[in-house]
Amino acid sequence: MSVAESMDKLIDDEMLVSQFQAGRQNAFDELMKRYKSKIFSYLLRSVRNYEDAEDITIEVFFKAYRALENWQPKAKFSTWLYKIAANLAIDYHRAKARHPVYALEDMEIPEANLVATDQYSNPVKEVEEQELGRIIREAVDQLSPKQKSVFILNRYEGLQLKEVAETLGMAEGTVKIHLHRAMKRLQTLLQPLWENNEI
């Protein structure tokens, strides 16, 4: 996405927020359409439970809806949404630590089940890629909670370091440190795969 497209989207988001604040309820529906799948994807990676990710996604938009009337654009709308999602994911992990629950196996995550069925697909390669994806997800799960949040927001969700900092309420330098430590930890955990040129 170019800088101009990014600015247009920011302006569009802010315009929709203004319209919602002026009483146009369907402006929120448009904002939700834009960000629901991105927020859900982030939460699914974070909580690793499909139903919980769905529930938390609904809660993100419920909280946004209730707070949007008084929202002031200090940051991008998307950054604000990710901040709500990140805070709810932290709450989820805290509750989970107090009350351990069943965790999904990799094969239960829908994106892990996507298999090409055309005549050019290579089933052996697809199984290898699924296994590689599982190994990488397990490595990411071994990061500290802050490193994992920074890594997911930056590498999977594509947020810039400044946006990650705003989302998580950290200084940008702290985000850089967590990202650097996450990358070093992943490099150590995945060293055998790098040595064999598998990733």
Buried (B, 14 or more C-beta within 10 A) or exposed (E): EEEEEEEEBBEBBBEBBEBBBEEEEEBBEBBBEBBBEBBBBBBBBBBBBBEBBEBBBEBBBEBBBEEBEEBEEEBBBBBBBBBBBBBBBBEBBEEBEEEEEEEBEBEEBEEBEEEEEEEEEEEEEBEEEBEBBBBBBEBBEEBEBBBBBBBBBBBEBEBBBEBBBBBBEBEBEBBBBBBEBBBEBBEEBBEEBEEEEEE
